[in-house]
C-alpha cells in the first residue's frame, strides 16, 4: 500500500489530466497561452524586446533554465531603456496561479484587480503559460452561455 | 504503514497496473479525480477495500493534500 501524500492538489497543480465534472470545464491552464515568449535574467532588454515583437507579443515571462518564473515584462517594462538588463527592467515576483483554477474565477479576479496577464505555474513555480485577461473573460463568457444559454436576445 | 510516494512514483506505479483510490467524500471525487481512480471515502474504506480491491496489485491511496 502506497500513500500519495501530496494528493490531488499536487496532481492538479502540476497541470496533469483529471477526470470528473470539472474536467470538462476550461481552467486557467487550458486557456493560458503556451507560446508566450520567455527570457533569462542575464539578457539585454533591447534584444528581448526585438524578439518579443517579432513573435507578435507585447509581454514576456522571465524564467530561469528550469522555467521557474522570476518576473514579467509587460508592454510598459519592454519600453524601458534597451541597454538595461532584464533583472533591472522586469516586474519581479508577479502573482502566479495554478493551472486547475476555474476560468470564471480567474476572469473575475483579473478584472477586479485590473491584471492584463497572469503567469500560470505549477506548484514548484514552473511556467505553464500566460493567461491574458481577454482570453479568460472570453472563455468564461462562452462557458456561461453554454451552461446557461445566451441572454443576448431582447423582446 | 503505507509507504509515502511522490507524483512521479504514482505515475510509474499506475502505468504498471496499480490501483488508485481517492478517499475523499463522493462529491469531491465526482468533481475531480486522478484518471482511473476509484472512490472509497475514508469512513467506508475498511469495509469496501476487502471486496473492491485486488490484493495482488499495488494500491495507491490519496486525499486532497498532505495537511
Backbone of each chain as ProteinMPNN parsed JSONL, in Angstrom:
{"seq_chain_A": "XXXXXXXXXXXXXXXXXXXXXXXXXXXXXXXXXXXXXXXXXXXXXXXXXXXXXXXXXXXXXXXXXXXXXXXXXXXXXXXXXXXXXXXXXXXXXXXXXXXXXXXXXXXXXXXXXXXXXXXXXXXXXXXXXXXXXXXXXXXXXXXXXXXXXXXXXXX", "coords_chain_A": {"N_chain_A": [[0.855, -1.199, 0.0], [0.524, 2.205, -0.865], [1.026, 5.678, -0.195], [0.073, 8.553, -1.61], [1.127, 11.309, -0.671], [1.096, 14.092, -1.189], [-1.136, 14.373, -2.673], [-4.299, 15.101, -4.377], [-4.29, 17.862, -4.831], [-1.608, 18.453, -5.459], [-1.343, 17.012, -7.825], [-3.233, 18.236, -9.581], [-2.216, 20.811, -9.529], [0.072, 20.499, -10.936], [-0.822, 20.49, -13.443], [-1.716, 18.183, -14.601], [-3.724, 15.669, -16.288], [-7.191, 15.145, -15.391], [-10.172, 13.468, -14.207], [-13.777, 13.741, -14.122], [-16.534, 15.962, -13.239], [-15.574, 18.603, -13.292], [-13.485, 18.416, -15.045], [-14.366, 18.783, -17.59], [-14.723, 21.453, -17.847], [-13.294, 24.578, -18.813], [-10.069, 25.541, -17.585], [-7.604, 27.602, -15.912], [-5.087, 26.706, -16.838], [-5.756, 25.534, -19.255], [-6.542, 27.614, -20.886], [-4.485, 29.406, -20.851], [-1.811, 30.901, -22.702], [0.518, 28.989, -24.269], [2.559, 29.617, -25.875], [3.857, 31.881, -25.11], [6.471, 34.309, -25.162], [9.669, 33.806, -23.599], [12.356, 34.846, -21.414], [15.734, 35.085, -20.138], [17.29, 36.045, -17.016], [19.772, 37.284, -17.426], [19.799, 38.53, -19.861], [19.751, 41.194, -22.378], [17.62, 44.001, -22.381], [16.866, 45.285, -24.807], [17.424, 43.363, -26.785], [15.67, 41.338, -26.06], [13.226, 42.655, -26.317], [13.104, 43.056, -29.124], [12.912, 40.423, -29.989], [10.507, 39.608, -28.784], [8.645, 41.291, -29.999], [8.914, 40.559, -32.655], [7.752, 38.089, -32.509], [5.174, 38.8, -32.265], [4.133, 39.59, -29.854], [3.377, 41.407, -26.753], [4.369, 41.04, -24.312], [6.449, 39.276, -21.945], [7.723, 36.465, -20.255], [9.879, 36.189, -17.52], [12.225, 33.786, -16.838], [14.091, 31.065, -15.281], [16.647, 28.616, -16.132], [15.246, 26.311, -15.621], [12.689, 26.942, -16.179], [11.39, 28.245, -14.128], [9.432, 30.826, -12.831], [10.486, 34.187, -12.624], [9.857, 36.825, -13.075], [8.004, 39.412, -14.85], [7.675, 40.919, -18.019], [5.872, 43.47, -19.069], [4.096, 45.483, -21.533], [4.806, 48.095, -20.774], [7.19, 47.732, -19.319], [8.784, 46.687, -21.303], [9.248, 48.902, -22.802], [11.267, 50.31, -21.614], [14.689, 51.561, -21.097], [16.735, 50.217, -23.594], [19.236, 49.194, -23.043], [19.221, 48.252, -20.526], [19.579, 45.534, -18.158], [17.669, 42.481, -17.929], [16.952, 41.861, -15.313], [16.942, 44.316, -14.045], [14.893, 45.576, -15.339], [12.515, 44.16, -15.255], [9.224, 43.361, -13.902], [9.282, 42.214, -10.81], [8.54, 39.027, -9.23], [5.696, 38.39, -9.937], [2.168, 37.843, -9.272], [1.222, 34.496, -9.311], [-0.711, 31.778, -10.659], [-2.358, 28.612, -10.221], [-2.717, 25.85, -12.557], [-5.226, 24.564, -12.343], [-7.201, 26.29, -11.512], [-10.483, 27.582, -11.838], [-11.791, 28.964, -14.899], [-13.688, 30.944, -14.711], [-13.28, 31.969, -12.154], [-10.697, 32.96, -12.459], [-11.087, 34.916, -14.455], [-12.804, 36.707, -13.154], [-11.172, 37.525, -11.031], [-9.009, 38.72, -12.362], [-10.222, 40.837, -13.682], [-11.268, 42.265, -11.516], [-8.902, 42.988, -10.19], [-7.581, 44.35, -12.095], [-5.688, 43.097, -13.832], [-3.712, 42.577, -16.607], [-2.454, 40.343, -17.574], [-1.562, 37.064, -16.4], [0.88, 34.919, -15.095], [0.704, 31.401, -15.335], [1.481, 28.788, -13.3], [3.111, 25.71, -12.258], [2.987, 23.963, -9.068], [5.599, 24.052, -8.204], [6.531, 26.344, -9.306], [7.094, 26.443, -12.034], [6.728, 27.599, -15.369], [3.613, 27.376, -17.005], [2.049, 28.732, -18.822], [0.925, 31.918, -20.184], [-1.781, 33.684, -19.029], [-4.08, 35.675, -20.616], [-6.097, 38.516, -19.945], [-8.269, 39.087, -21.637], [-8.606, 36.653, -22.941], [-9.315, 34.993, -20.812], [-11.71, 36.182, -19.97], [-13.271, 35.869, -22.266], [-13.4, 33.063, -22.513], [-14.701, 32.458, -20.119], [-17.15, 33.698, -20.524], [-18.11, 32.289, -22.741], [-18.364, 29.778, -21.59], [-20.322, 30.296, -19.682], [-22.476, 30.928, -21.347], [-22.81, 28.532, -22.636], [-23.586, 26.864, -20.558], [-25.744, 28.153, -19.408], [-27.196, 29.29, -21.402], [-27.597, 31.783, -23.99], [-28.316, 35.184, -23.248], [-28.649, 37.206, -24.912], [-30.656, 38.04, -26.678], [-33.355, 40.324, -27.011], [-36.678, 41.289, -26.078]], "CA_chain_A": [[0.0, 0.0, 0.0], [1.306, 3.437, -1.009], [0.301, 6.903, 0.136], [0.462, 9.745, -2.38], [0.89, 12.267, 0.41], [0.798, 15.448, -1.656], [-2.536, 14.27, -3.048], [-4.941, 15.636, -5.577], [-3.854, 19.247, -5.028], [-0.317, 18.401, -6.143], [-1.586, 16.49, -9.181], [-3.904, 19.261, -10.372], [-1.322, 21.971, -9.624], [1.087, 20.201, -11.95], [-1.469, 20.582, -14.75], [-1.909, 16.843, -15.153], [-5.137, 15.437, -16.589], [-8.052, 14.589, -14.347], [-11.499, 13.06, -14.659], [-14.824, 14.277, -13.255], [-17.362, 17.016, -13.84], [-14.766, 19.808, -13.523], [-12.507, 18.188, -16.11], [-14.972, 19.235, -18.846], [-14.818, 22.913, -17.852], [-11.952, 25.148, -19.016], [-9.367, 26.068, -16.412], [-6.544, 28.563, -16.236], [-4.034, 26.048, -17.605], [-6.238, 25.225, -20.606], [-6.708, 28.841, -21.674], [-3.204, 30.13, -20.875], [-1.069, 30.738, -23.959], [1.771, 28.26, -24.01], [3.608, 30.108, -26.781], [4.346, 33.175, -24.638], [7.939, 34.378, -25.174], [10.356, 33.815, -22.303], [13.747, 35.286, -21.466], [16.517, 34.815, -18.936], [17.64, 37.239, -16.245], [21.014, 37.95, -17.834], [19.712, 39.061, -21.226], [19.63, 42.648, -22.518], [16.212, 44.31, -22.666], [16.662, 45.593, -26.227], [17.407, 42.103, -27.548], [14.43, 40.624, -25.729], [12.105, 43.399, -26.916], [13.056, 42.743, -30.561], [12.439, 39.033, -30.142], [9.099, 39.556, -28.366], [7.827, 41.964, -31.026], [8.935, 39.711, -33.861], [6.824, 36.981, -32.277], [3.825, 39.344, -32.228], [3.701, 39.704, -28.457], [3.72, 42.622, -26.019], [4.705, 40.601, -22.951], [7.448, 38.208, -21.916], [7.887, 35.949, -18.894], [11.291, 35.989, -17.169], [12.352, 32.473, -16.196], [15.466, 30.546, -15.26], [16.843, 27.485, -17.06], [14.228, 25.274, -15.323], [11.404, 27.598, -16.469], [10.779, 28.799, -12.918], [9.133, 32.234, -13.109], [11.099, 35.214, -11.78], [9.262, 38.138, -13.285], [7.188, 39.624, -16.041], [7.89, 42.154, -18.782], [4.66, 43.86, -19.785], [4.465, 46.451, -22.575], [5.484, 49.263, -20.198], [8.571, 47.367, -18.983], [9.512, 46.485, -22.565], [9.555, 50.221, -23.369], [12.357, 50.951, -20.864], [15.999, 51.682, -21.76], [17.095, 48.912, -24.17], [20.516, 48.695, -22.513], [19.022, 47.66, -19.189], [19.487, 44.083, -18.029], [16.289, 42.071, -17.634], [16.723, 41.888, -13.867], [16.636, 45.685, -13.659], [13.731, 46.1, -16.063], [11.296, 43.348, -15.092], [8.384, 43.466, -12.716], [9.643, 40.955, -10.152], [7.583, 38.307, -8.368], [4.271, 38.586, -10.22], [1.257, 36.824, -8.718], [1.032, 33.374, -10.228], [-1.888, 30.974, -10.347], [-2.183, 27.212, -10.591], [-3.472, 25.523, -13.784], [-6.556, 23.995, -12.13], [-8.181, 27.312, -11.104], [-11.533, 27.689, -12.864], [-11.61, 30.152, -15.737], [-14.573, 32.021, -14.212], [-12.609, 32.566, -11.012], [-9.565, 33.734, -12.964], [-11.579, 36.107, -15.16], [-13.326, 37.653, -12.15], [-10.041, 38.066, -10.264], [-8.191, 39.596, -13.216], [-10.986, 42.072, -13.925], [-11.345, 43.002, -10.242], [-7.582, 43.519, -9.828], [-7.046, 45.031, -13.278], [-4.492, 42.402, -14.315], [-3.771, 42.297, -18.047], [-1.995, 38.972, -17.815], [-1.081, 36.38, -15.197], [1.562, 33.649, -15.361], [0.146, 30.177, -14.736], [2.647, 27.952, -12.989], [2.912, 24.523, -11.432], [3.207, 24.266, -7.65], [7.01, 24.361, -7.974], [6.86, 27.624, -9.912], [7.462, 26.355, -13.455], [5.751, 28.243, -16.252], [2.727, 26.608, -17.878], [1.683, 29.652, -19.897], [0.489, 33.24, -19.734], [-3.224, 33.871, -19.225], [-4.445, 37.053, -20.921], [-7.422, 38.808, -19.375], [-9.331, 38.972, -22.649], [-8.831, 35.223, -23.19], [-10.024, 34.448, -19.652], [-13.08, 36.715, -19.98], [-13.973, 35.254, -23.407], [-13.666, 31.66, -22.183], [-15.696, 32.429, -19.04], [-18.441, 34.061, -21.12], [-18.537, 31.152, -23.573], [-18.795, 28.716, -20.672], [-21.597, 30.72, -19.093], [-23.518, 30.813, -22.375], [-23.004, 27.099, -22.9], [-24.252, 26.219, -19.429], [-26.973, 28.846, -19.006], [-27.839, 29.839, -22.577], [-27.309, 33.193, -24.259], [-29.422, 36.088, -22.925], [-28.409, 38.387, -25.729], [-31.855, 38.483, -27.371], [-34.275, 41.154, -26.23], [-38.037, 41.29, -26.621]], "C_chain_A": [[0.887, 1.243, 0.0], [0.413, 4.647, -0.709], [0.865, 8.064, -0.687], [0.151, 10.934, -1.475], [0.504, 13.659, -0.079], [-0.573, 15.549, -2.309], [-2.983, 14.982, -4.314], [-4.503, 17.074, -5.872], [-2.556, 19.296, -5.83], [-0.494, 17.981, -7.598], [-2.184, 17.583, -10.077], [-2.994, 20.476, -10.573], [-0.217, 21.752, -10.643], [0.493, 20.245, -13.362], [-1.698, 19.231, -15.398], [-3.4, 16.581, -15.378], [-5.905, 14.86, -15.405], [-9.349, 14.15, -14.995], [-12.513, 13.647, -13.688], [-15.53, 15.443, -13.918], [-16.544, 18.278, -14.131], [-13.81, 19.656, -14.7], [-13.028, 18.678, -17.458], [-14.965, 20.758, -18.955], [-13.424, 23.507, -18.002], [-11.366, 25.717, -17.733], [-8.23, 26.966, -16.888], [-5.483, 27.934, -17.142], [-4.448, 25.715, -19.029], [-6.226, 26.467, -21.492], [-5.395, 29.621, -21.79], [-2.476, 29.853, -22.186], [0.313, 30.146, -23.666], [2.923, 28.814, -24.85], [4.147, 31.466, -26.344], [5.885, 33.199, -24.688], [8.495, 34.377, -23.746], [11.764, 34.364, -22.507], [14.412, 34.975, -20.14], [16.939, 36.125, -18.279], [18.837, 37.998, -16.817], [20.979, 38.458, -19.273], [19.578, 40.59, -21.201], [18.203, 42.968, -22.979], [15.964, 44.545, -24.158], [16.575, 44.338, -27.083], [16.091, 41.351, -27.324], [13.238, 41.314, -26.386], [11.982, 43.078, -28.413], [12.458, 41.353, -30.793], [10.94, 38.927, -29.851], [8.213, 40.157, -29.459], [7.789, 41.16, -32.322], [7.954, 38.555, -33.741], [5.38, 37.472, -32.162], [3.268, 39.502, -30.832], [4.045, 41.081, -27.885], [4.021, 42.277, -24.56], [5.688, 39.432, -23.039], [7.606, 37.753, -20.459], [9.373, 35.674, -18.656], [11.394, 34.696, -16.353], [13.84, 32.131, -16.035], [15.545, 29.318, -16.18], [15.821, 26.372, -16.83], [12.81, 25.789, -15.566], [10.65, 28.02, -15.206], [10.631, 30.31, -13.123], [9.78, 33.162, -12.089], [10.421, 36.567, -11.934], [8.514, 38.215, -14.594], [7.617, 40.928, -16.708], [6.597, 42.434, -19.524], [5.05, 44.923, -20.803], [5.212, 47.636, -21.976], [6.925, 48.95, -19.79], [9.403, 47.181, -20.252], [9.936, 47.809, -23.2], [10.744, 50.9, -22.697], [13.653, 50.977, -21.685], [16.47, 50.325, -22.281], [18.412, 48.346, -23.641], [20.391, 48.113, -21.11], [19.11, 46.138, -19.255], [18.058, 43.723, -17.649], [15.986, 42.191, -16.143], [16.34, 43.294, -13.405], [15.362, 46.224, -14.286], [12.429, 45.389, -15.701], [10.471, 43.768, -13.879], [8.592, 42.154, -11.966], [8.467, 40.333, -9.383], [6.124, 38.549, -8.681], [3.43, 37.504, -9.547], [1.089, 35.72, -9.751], [-0.142, 32.537, -9.749], [-1.673, 29.558, -10.858], [-3.096, 26.862, -11.774], [-4.905, 25.064, -13.537], [-7.605, 25.028, -11.729], [-9.208, 27.495, -12.222], [-11.383, 28.998, -13.633], [-12.535, 31.279, -15.291], [-13.906, 32.755, -13.06], [-11.455, 33.453, -11.473], [-10.039, 35.021, -13.633], [-12.055, 37.15, -14.149], [-12.176, 38.311, -11.398], [-9.242, 39.067, -11.102], [-8.906, 40.9, -13.517], [-11.001, 42.918, -12.653], [-10.011, 43.672, -9.896], [-6.853, 44.175, -10.998], [-5.719, 44.416, -13.749], [-4.655, 42.115, -15.805], [-3.391, 40.855, -18.354], [-1.451, 38.385, -16.521], [-0.346, 35.108, -15.598], [0.862, 32.494, -14.628], [1.324, 29.236, -14.528], [2.228, 26.692, -12.229], [3.239, 24.894, -9.981], [4.68, 24.529, -7.353], [7.481, 25.547, -8.821], [7.213, 27.589, -11.388], [6.323, 26.878, -14.337], [4.949, 27.223, -17.061], [2.354, 27.462, -19.078], [1.27, 30.987, -19.312], [-0.999, 33.385, -20.048], [-3.498, 35.352, -19.458], [-5.862, 37.293, -20.418], [-8.516, 38.63, -20.423], [-9.629, 37.514, -22.983], [-9.648, 34.602, -22.057], [-11.49, 34.896, -19.679], [-13.9, 36.058, -21.093], [-14.351, 33.801, -23.078], [-14.731, 31.548, -21.096], [-17.084, 32.736, -19.588], [-18.987, 32.908, -21.961], [-19.042, 30.008, -22.7], [-20.161, 29.043, -20.083], [-22.734, 30.537, -20.098], [-23.834, 29.358, -22.685], [-23.848, 26.46, -21.79], [-25.593, 26.853, -19.091], [-27.732, 29.424, -20.193], [-27.512, 31.308, -22.728], [-28.528, 34.031, -23.927], [-29.306, 37.367, -23.743], [-29.676, 38.927, -26.403], [-32.764, 39.308, -26.466], [-35.639, 41.108, -26.881], [-38.621, 42.68, -26.502]], "O_chain_A": [[1.859, 1.334, 0.749], [-0.795, 4.624, -0.945], [1.999, 8.494, -0.476], [-0.947, 11.491, -1.512], [-0.319, 14.331, 0.543], [-1.114, 16.641, -2.483], [-2.193, 15.392, -5.165], [-4.363, 17.455, -7.035], [-2.424, 20.086, -6.766], [0.14, 18.54, -8.493], [-1.705, 17.823, -11.185], [-2.993, 21.094, -11.638], [0.363, 22.71, -11.154], [1.204, 20.061, -14.35], [-1.856, 19.145, -16.615], [-4.243, 17.203, -14.731], [-5.345, 14.183, -14.543], [-9.6, 14.419, -16.17], [-12.165, 14.011, -12.565], [-15.17, 15.859, -15.019], [-16.801, 18.955, -15.127], [-13.376, 20.648, -15.284], [-12.245, 18.958, -18.366], [-15.179, 21.298, -20.04], [-12.472, 23.014, -17.399], [-12.074, 26.295, -16.909], [-7.941, 27.072, -18.08], [-5.034, 28.56, -18.102], [-3.601, 25.622, -19.917], [-5.94, 26.39, -22.687], [-5.217, 30.405, -22.722], [-2.511, 28.741, -22.714], [1.132, 30.71, -22.94], [4.093, 28.532, -24.591], [4.823, 32.138, -27.123], [6.53, 32.224, -24.302], [7.865, 34.882, -22.817], [12.297, 34.352, -23.617], [13.752, 34.648, -19.154], [16.941, 37.179, -18.914], [18.907, 39.222, -16.703], [22.022, 38.782, -19.84], [19.328, 41.193, -20.157], [17.653, 42.294, -23.851], [14.973, 44.066, -24.71], [15.754, 44.257, -27.997], [15.49, 40.811, -28.253], [12.355, 40.659, -26.938], [10.878, 42.854, -28.91], [11.619, 41.15, -31.672], [10.201, 38.251, -30.567], [7.167, 39.604, -29.8], [6.761, 41.092, -32.996], [7.393, 38.096, -34.736], [4.463, 36.669, -31.984], [2.052, 39.544, -30.649], [4.868, 41.816, -28.429], [3.933, 43.135, -23.683], [5.755, 38.713, -24.036], [7.619, 38.577, -19.545], [10.039, 35.026, -19.463], [10.739, 34.537, -15.323], [14.715, 32.809, -16.573], [14.602, 29.03, -16.918], [15.555, 25.578, -17.733], [11.838, 25.131, -15.194], [9.425, 28.137, -15.216], [11.573, 30.988, -13.533], [9.658, 32.974, -10.879], [10.42, 37.368, -10.999], [8.403, 37.242, -15.339], [7.889, 41.92, -16.031], [6.254, 41.741, -20.482], [6.233, 45.239, -20.927], [6.153, 48.14, -22.589], [7.795, 49.814, -19.904], [10.595, 47.488, -20.264], [10.852, 47.851, -24.022], [11.189, 51.954, -23.154], [13.702, 50.483, -22.811], [16.595, 49.378, -21.503], [18.673, 47.15, -23.776], [21.346, 47.549, -20.575], [18.765, 45.527, -20.266], [17.322, 44.552, -17.114], [14.883, 42.58, -15.761], [15.524, 43.458, -12.498], [14.811, 47.219, -13.816], [11.352, 45.971, -15.833], [10.959, 44.434, -12.966], [8.14, 41.102, -12.418], [7.541, 41.023, -8.954], [5.362, 38.886, -7.775], [3.906, 36.4, -9.284], [0.844, 35.989, -10.927], [-0.518, 32.584, -8.578], [-0.911, 29.329, -11.797], [-4.129, 27.503, -11.972], [-5.734, 25.165, -14.442], [-8.782, 24.688, -11.613], [-8.855, 27.555, -13.399], [-10.915, 30.002, -13.097], [-12.206, 32.451, -15.472], [-13.948, 33.983, -12.979], [-11.255, 34.551, -10.953], [-9.468, 36.088, -13.41], [-11.744, 38.334, -14.276], [-12.2, 39.518, -11.154], [-8.849, 40.126, -10.613], [-8.273, 41.953, -13.599], [-10.779, 44.128, -12.697], [-9.989, 44.786, -9.372], [-5.672, 44.509, -10.906], [-4.756, 45.131, -14.027], [-5.626, 41.48, -16.215], [-3.932, 40.232, -19.267], [-0.946, 39.104, -15.659], [-0.881, 34.3, -16.357], [0.486, 32.611, -13.461], [2.066, 28.93, -15.461], [1.146, 26.623, -11.645], [3.709, 25.998, -9.704], [4.992, 25.168, -6.348], [8.68, 25.732, -9.028], [7.597, 28.617, -11.945], [5.142, 26.634, -14.086], [5.507, 26.336, -17.707], [2.343, 26.984, -20.212], [1.264, 31.169, -18.094], [-1.419, 33.226, -21.194], [-3.19, 36.187, -18.608], [-6.712, 36.403, -20.456], [-9.576, 38.08, -20.125], [-10.773, 37.168, -23.276], [-10.549, 33.797, -22.294], [-12.395, 34.097, -19.443], [-15.071, 35.73, -20.901], [-15.476, 33.369, -23.332], [-15.571, 30.649, -21.14], [-18.072, 32.125, -19.181], [-20.175, 32.591, -21.901], [-20.027, 29.35, -23.034], [-21.039, 28.185, -19.997], [-23.812, 30.055, -19.751], [-24.979, 29.001, -22.96], [-24.711, 25.624, -22.056], [-26.48, 26.19, -18.553], [-28.808, 29.995, -20.013], [-27.195, 31.997, -21.759], [-29.65, 33.659, -24.27], [-29.775, 38.436, -23.354], [-29.771, 40.124, -26.672], [-32.911, 39.005, -25.282], [-35.752, 40.912, -28.091], [-39.763, 42.905, -26.902]]}, "seq_chain_B": "XXXXXXXXXXXXXXXXXXXXXXXXXXXXXXXXXXXXXXXXXXXXXXXXXXXXXXXXXXXXXXXXXXX", "coords_chain_B": {"N_chain_B": [[2.177, 0.126, 7.619], [1.354, 2.567, 5.155], [3.488, 3.306, 2.373], [5.064, 6.386, 1.819], [4.806, 8.226, -1.226], [5.798, 10.081, -4.195], [4.563, 12.243, -6.892], [5.718, 11.387, -9.337], [6.291, 8.761, -8.78], [3.735, 7.779, -8.383], [2.731, 7.873, -10.988], [4.402, 6.047, -12.219], [3.775, 3.672, -10.852], [1.042, 3.422, -11.459], [1.125, 3.157, -14.223], [2.196, 0.665, -14.236], [0.105, -0.883, -13.431], [-1.061, -0.414, -10.938], [-3.639, 0.174, -8.444], [-5.653, 2.999, -8.031], [-6.84, 4.912, -5.382], [-9.136, 7.195, -4.262], [-9.77, 8.846, -1.265], [-11.455, 10.807, -0.477], [-14.645, 12.511, 0.186], [-17.611, 11.529, -1.733], [-18.725, 13.613, -3.333], [-16.599, 15.337, -3.8], [-14.882, 13.686, -5.164], [-16.413, 13.241, -7.458], [-16.276, 15.714, -8.717], [-13.542, 16.081, -9.394], [-10.978, 13.831, -10.079], [-8.06, 11.694, -10.036], [-7.008, 10.243, -13.136], [-8.658, 7.223, -13.757], [-8.972, 6.581, -11.083], [-10.639, 5.098, -8.254], [-13.366, 5.623, -5.948], [-13.291, 5.601, -2.503], [-14.553, 6.626, 0.186], [-13.087, 7.712, 3.238], [-14.409, 6.822, 5.59], [-15.642, 4.533, 4.778], [-13.7, 2.947, 3.924], [-12.383, 0.663, 5.058], [-14.342, -1.328, 5.057], [-15.109, -1.488, 2.34], [-12.759, -1.925, 0.955], [-11.982, -4.55, 1.18], [-13.564, -6.006, -0.599], [-13.57, -4.597, -3.006], [-11.015, -4.143, -3.949], [-8.065, -5.395, -5.573], [-5.953, -7.57, -4.169], [-3.613, -8.48, -5.168], [-2.381, -6.584, -6.649], [-0.524, -3.457, -6.577], [-1.603, -0.793, -4.391], [-2.561, 2.553, -4.412], [-3.246, 5.183, -2.348], [-4.911, 8.328, -1.901], [-5.577, 11.711, -0.757], [-6.714, 15.089, -0.446], [-4.466, 16.862, 0.129], [-1.279, 16.983, 1.872], [-1.859, 17.934, 4.368]], "CA_chain_B": [[2.006, 1.554, 7.291], [1.561, 2.863, 3.73], [4.765, 3.944, 2.044], [4.837, 7.67, 1.143], [5.383, 8.335, -2.573], [5.518, 11.365, -4.847], [3.787, 12.215, -8.129], [6.374, 10.57, -10.364], [6.142, 7.352, -8.391], [2.331, 7.43, -8.65], [2.588, 7.612, -12.432], [5.116, 4.811, -12.527], [3.007, 2.547, -10.32], [-0.218, 3.28, -12.207], [1.495, 2.585, -15.528], [2.477, -0.749, -14.019], [-1.11, -1.619, -13.067], [-1.52, -0.168, -9.574], [-4.997, 0.677, -8.272], [-5.658, 4.327, -7.407], [-8.026, 5.05, -4.534], [-9.33, 8.505, -3.624], [-10.503, 8.603, -0.01], [-12.268, 11.991, -0.17], [-16.092, 12.274, 0.008], [-18.031, 11.266, -3.115], [-18.953, 14.833, -4.131], [-15.287, 15.864, -4.221], [-14.401, 12.742, -6.184], [-17.158, 13.455, -8.705], [-15.799, 16.94, -9.375], [-12.183, 15.906, -9.916], [-10.16, 12.755, -9.519], [-6.972, 11.272, -10.906], [-7.528, 9.308, -14.144], [-8.742, 5.814, -13.398], [-9.114, 6.361, -9.641], [-11.955, 4.762, -7.718], [-13.644, 6.384, -4.732], [-13.641, 4.907, -1.268], [-14.448, 7.6, 1.268], [-12.32, 7.188, 4.371], [-15.253, 6.128, 6.568], [-16.067, 3.221, 4.258], [-12.518, 2.336, 3.305], [-12.072, -0.669, 5.559], [-15.378, -2.29, 4.657], [-15.165, -1.651, 0.883], [-11.461, -2.335, 0.403], [-11.889, -6.023, 1.155], [-14.228, -6.587, -1.767], [-13.403, -3.857, -4.263], [-9.616, -4.029, -4.393], [-7.327, -6.608, -5.913], [-4.81, -7.615, -3.248], [-2.38, -8.887, -5.854], [-1.806, -5.406, -7.323], [-0.255, -2.342, -5.661], [-2.699, 0.142, -4.143], [-2.099, 3.901, -4.079], [-4.34, 5.988, -1.809], [-4.61, 9.761, -1.807], [-6.681, 12.623, -0.44], [-6.521, 16.394, -1.119], [-3.043, 17.211, 0.246], [-0.621, 16.308, 2.995], [-2.244, 18.535, 5.657]], "C_chain_B": [[2.21, 1.767, 5.785], [2.882, 3.594, 3.507], [4.513, 5.271, 1.316], [5.519, 7.703, -0.23], [5.033, 9.7, -3.169], [4.804, 11.137, -6.188], [4.405, 11.316, -9.201], [6.209, 9.08, -10.067], [4.698, 6.888, -8.607], [2.169, 7.048, -10.127], [3.247, 6.287, -12.808], [4.315, 3.588, -12.069], [1.713, 2.318, -11.11], [0.05, 2.703, -13.598], [1.75, 1.08, -15.418], [1.283, -1.544, -13.512], [-1.604, -1.401, -11.652], [-2.951, 0.376, -9.567], [-4.938, 1.999, -7.515], [-6.963, 4.486, -6.621], [-8.072, 6.446, -3.926], [-10.217, 8.307, -2.403], [-11.328, 9.824, 0.419], [-13.754, 11.664, -0.338], [-16.479, 12.212, -1.469], [-18.201, 12.537, -3.94], [-17.636, 15.437, -4.619], [-14.675, 14.974, -5.304], [-15.103, 13.01, -7.517], [-16.681, 14.699, -9.453], [-14.458, 16.723, -10.081], [-11.539, 14.691, -9.272], [-9.075, 12.378, -10.516], [-7.516, 10.252, -11.903], [-7.489, 7.855, -13.664], [-8.938, 5.536, -11.917], [-10.53, 5.897, -9.302], [-12.124, 5.506, -6.404], [-14.028, 5.463, -3.585], [-13.481, 5.901, -0.134], [-13.89, 6.951, 2.539], [-13.171, 6.359, 5.332], [-15.633, 4.722, 6.108], [-14.891, 2.392, 3.772], [-12.322, 0.882, 3.74], [-13.053, -1.711, 5.037], [-15.344, -2.54, 3.136], [-13.872, -2.213, 0.307], [-11.369, -3.856, 0.264], [-12.47, -6.61, -0.122], [-13.872, -5.897, -3.071], [-11.971, -3.841, -4.788], [-8.975, -5.393, -4.614], [-6.039, -6.634, -5.08], [-3.501, -7.959, -3.95], [-1.697, -7.711, -6.57], [-1.553, -4.297, -6.308], [-1.459, -1.404, -5.55], [-2.097, 1.489, -3.734], [-3.303, 4.675, -3.566], [-3.914, 7.454, -1.773], [-5.83, 10.519, -1.325], [-6.374, 13.975, -1.087], [-5.065, 16.825, -1.075], [-2.483, 16.568, 1.503], [-1.042, 16.854, 4.344], [-3.132, 17.592, 6.463]], "O_chain_B": [[3.139, 1.206, 5.205], [3.327, 4.387, 4.338], [3.819, 5.286, 0.299], [6.66, 7.264, -0.377], [4.109, 10.378, -2.719], [4.489, 10.008, -6.563], [3.698, 10.577, -9.886], [6.016, 8.26, -10.965], [4.465, 5.736, -8.973], [1.551, 6.036, -10.46], [2.717, 5.515, -13.608], [4.193, 2.602, -12.796], [1.335, 1.181, -11.392], [-0.708, 1.865, -14.087], [1.55, 0.328, -16.372], [1.408, -2.728, -13.196], [-2.485, -2.13, -11.196], [-3.413, 0.96, -10.547], [-4.263, 2.111, -6.491], [-8.049, 4.225, -7.14], [-7.178, 6.84, -3.176], [-11.275, 7.683, -2.484], [-11.837, 9.871, 1.538], [-14.092, 10.646, -0.942], [-15.792, 12.754, -2.335], [-17.861, 12.549, -5.123], [-17.569, 15.984, -5.72], [-14.034, 15.459, -6.237], [-14.47, 13.007, -8.573], [-16.684, 14.727, -10.684], [-14.274, 17.135, -11.226], [-11.558, 14.546, -8.05], [-9.165, 12.707, -11.699], [-8.399, 9.469, -11.554], [-6.458, 7.339, -13.233], [-9.061, 4.377, -11.523], [-11.493, 6.258, -9.979], [-11.147, 5.967, -5.814], [-14.957, 4.661, -3.684], [-12.402, 6.014, 0.447], [-14.19, 5.801, 2.857], [-12.726, 5.325, 5.831], [-15.907, 3.838, 6.92], [-15.062, 1.28, 3.272], [-12.123, -0.008, 2.914], [-12.671, -2.81, 4.634], [-15.53, -3.673, 2.693], [-13.891, -2.9, -0.715], [-10.746, -4.369, -0.666], [-11.947, -7.583, -0.666], [-13.868, -6.528, -4.127], [-11.749, -3.55, -5.963], [-9.291, -6.382, -3.952], [-5.149, -5.807, -5.278], [-2.418, -7.757, -3.401], [-0.565, -7.839, -7.039], [-2.259, -4.191, -5.305], [-2.229, -1.248, -6.497], [-1.248, 1.567, -2.846], [-4.292, 4.811, -4.286], [-2.735, 7.777, -1.635], [-6.963, 10.055, -1.455], [-5.82, 14.004, -2.187], [-4.478, 17.124, -2.115], [-3.124, 15.719, 2.121], [-0.641, 16.313, 5.375], [-3.55, 17.932, 7.57]]}, "name": "protein", "num_of_chains": 2, "seq": "XXXXXXXXXXXXXXXXXXXXXXXXXXXXXXXXXXXXXXXXXXXXXXXXXXXXXXXXXXXXXXXXXXXXXXXXXXXXXXXXXXXXXXXXXXXXXXXXXXXXXXXXXXXXXXXXXXXXXXXXXXXXXXXXXXXXXXXXXXXXXXXXXXXXXXXXXXXXXXXXXXXXXXXXXXXXXXXXXXXXXXXXXXXXXXXXXXXXXXXXXXXXXXXXXXXXXXXXXXXXXX"}
